[in-house]
Amino acid sequence: MRRNEARALTFEEQPNEKPMEARVSKVESDIATIQLDVREFRTDMKAANESLADLRTAVATVNGNLNALSEKVDAGAKGTDAKITALGDRIEASEKATDAKISALADKVDANAAATDAKITALNDKIDAGAKATDAKFAALNDKIDASVKSLEARIDGNTRATDIKFDSLSAKFLELTQSINATFTRIDNRFTKMDDTIASLASKVDEIKGATKSIGVAIALVSWILALGSWLFR
């Protein structure tokens, strides 16, 4: 829409010498200009009205679409509500069935627990009876072990006393044997000492005999004497 400025009609004071026709022409020209602006304004208004009509048509179309969409949404919501209601019913039915199964299972568990408790109680009774019998057997075994230990200790004490007696007797015999051996060695030492003295005396006599005579008869006599001495020493 073209913007036009309103033109104010002014009647300038014309000098008396200007003719009236020029003033009329000026007015007519201004009126023609105003009419042209009015026509342009009407054209613009018509275009604006047409645009408003198109806008109203578009708004009506949008409203129709919105109404249709709203109806569809309402129908979908109703269908969804029905489905949700049906699903809720199925869930409730499933929960009831599950509760029933759980209750039945709980009853079975309770029955099994009671039976298990009874079995455990019976087993505990058997274990207690077995433990008592085992304790009695262990007590009897301990008594037998104590009696055996006491008998063994008595036998060990008796054997120890007998061993001590035998050891004392053996010690006495060993002492006696040692003393006898010592006496024997003492006698042997004495005999060896006498034999040394005899040999020394014999050697002295041999020297004397060799110096005095060299006859065979004396030698034979000397040998006989030596043999007699040896027989005496080793008898």
DAUR-V67204 format. One line per field, one symbol per residue. ss: DSSP state (a for helix, b for strand, c for the rest). burial: + if it has 24 or more other C-alpha atoms within 12 Angstrom, else -. A space follows every 10 residues. Layout:
ss->???
burial->???
//
This chain:
ss->cccccccccc ccccccccca aaaaaaaaaa aaaaaaaaaa aaaaaaaaaa aaaaaaaaaa aaaaaaaaaa aaaaaaaaaa aaaaaaaaaa aaaaaaaaaa aaaaaaaaaa aaaaaaaaaa aaaaaaaaaa aaaaaaaaaa aaaaaaaaaa aaaaaaaaaa aaaaaaaaaa aaaaaaaaaa aaaaaaaaaa aaaaaaaaaa aaaaaaaaaa aacccaaaaa aaaaaaaaaa aaacc
burial->---------- ---------- ---------- ---------- ---------- ---------- ---------- ---------- ---------- ---------- ---------- ---------- ---------- ---------- ---------- ---------- ---------- ---------- ---------- ---------- ---------- ---------- -+-------- -----
//
